Amino acid sequence: MMAWCSILFILGVLAFLDSIFTFGEIFRRVNSVLFMLVSLGVLIRIRFKMKVNETGKLMSKVSQLEAENRLYSEGKRPAPEPTTKLYE
């Protein structure tokens, strides 16, 4: 992610220098395309990381449920949690 942000920063600096020194019309087109592609890469990377994070949470939940299932199948049920309700 740091590499993508560095590339975007460098492109921003180049765009700023282009606006000051007017390197030419070709550089502006190329720079805008590079901005678009790097931004797309950042969005894809963020989406991928979100999916990996969600998958990790689900995997931990599955392992927790498997451990509880193992306890129930062995007949060792955990003690029920005490409730603070006075009347049920």
Order of alpha helices (4+ residues) and beta strands (2+ residues): alpha-alpha
